[in-house]
Amino acid sequence: MPRKKKVDSAKLIKAVESGRPAKEIMAEFGFNTPTQLKTYYLDALVEKGKAAGIIGKFPRASKAKKAEGIKVNKRGSLVIPRERVEGMGFKIGEAFTMRQTKAGISLKRV
């Protein structure tokens, strides 16, 4: 992934709010696509506190926190800790598909 450009947030916000056409703003800041303009504009708004940042559904585990163990029982079933199951909103009897990925396994609700 290419390195992100350094953009003057205040200047970008002012340019967009002035009502100038997107093509002019893109040329001034060196953006190639309207998506780049929108992405940098949103980042600028978040940086200046004018828009709330997006928080993921489940926060990533911190390095200090010990990883939760999933075990395989005698029958070959995966046993996931109850707190994790309840925290993710799974229901008893809910079905999933499982597939192998480069990172490990992926579960998806059916």
MOBELVEN-V452055 format. One record per residue. N is the residue number from 1. RES is the residue in one small letter. SS is DSSP state (H for helix, E for strand, - for the rest). PSI is psi in whole degrees, 0 to 359 (999 if undefined). OMEGA is omega in degrees with one decimal (* if undefined). Layout:
BEGIN
n=(N N)
res=(RES RES)
ss=(SS SS)
psi=(PSI PSI)
omega=(OMEGA OMEGA)
END
This chain:
BEGIN
n=(1 2 3 4 5 6 7 8 9 10 11 12 13 14 15 16 17 18 19 20 21 22 23 24 25 26 27 28 29 30 31 32 33 34 35 36 37 38 39 40 41 42 43 44 45 46 47 48 49 50 51 52 53 54 55 56 57 58 59 60 61 62 63 64 65 66 67 68 69 70 71 72 73 74 75 76 77 78 79 80 81 82 83 84 85 86 87 88 89 90 91 92 93 94 95 96 97 98 99 100 101 102 103 104 105 106 107 108 109 110)
res=(m p r k k k v d s a k l i k a v e s g r p a k e i m a e f g f n t p t q l k t y y l d a l v e k g k a a g i i g k f p r a s k a k k a e g i k v n k r g s l v i p r e r v e g m g f k i g e a f t m r q t k a g i s l k r v)
ss=(- - - - - - - - H H H H H H H H H - - - - H H H H H H H H - - - - H H H H H H H H H H H H H H - - - - - - - - - - - - - - - - - - - - - - - E E - - - - - E E - - H H H H H H - - - - - - - - E E E E E - - - - E E E E E -)
psi=(131 154 142 141 154 121 139 105 313 319 320 315 316 320 317 315 341 346 12 152 148 323 321 315 318 318 318 319 356 29 143 334 157 329 319 315 312 318 312 325 315 316 320 318 318 316 321 358 15 347 147 144 160 130 133 164 317 123 147 148 136 158 331 334 134 137 142 139 138 130 157 125 183 328 355 9 146 132 115 135 139 318 320 317 312 321 331 356 22 148 154 132 359 140 148 155 149 138 154 136 174 326 345 246 157 130 138 133 142 999)
omega=(-179.2 179.2 -178.0 179.4 171.4 -177.5 175.7 -174.4 -177.6 -179.6 179.1 179.0 -179.7 -179.5 -179.6 -177.8 179.0 178.0 178.2 177.8 -177.5 -178.7 177.9 -179.2 179.4 179.1 -178.7 -175.4 177.4 177.1 -178.8 -175.6 175.2 178.3 177.0 179.6 -179.3 -179.4 -179.9 177.9 177.8 177.6 179.5 178.6 178.8 -179.6 -178.5 178.0 -179.9 178.1 179.8 176.2 -179.2 178.7 -179.7 -178.1 179.3 179.3 177.7 178.7 177.4 -178.5 -177.6 -177.7 -179.9 -180.0 178.9 -178.2 171.3 -175.3 173.5 -179.6 -176.5 -178.4 -179.4 179.1 175.0 -179.6 -178.9 -179.5 -176.1 -178.6 -179.3 179.2 -179.5 -179.8 -179.6 175.7 178.4 178.9 178.2 178.6 -179.6 -176.8 179.8 167.5 -179.1 175.0 -179.8 178.3 176.9 -177.4 -177.3 177.0 178.4 175.2 178.4 177.2 178.6 *)
END
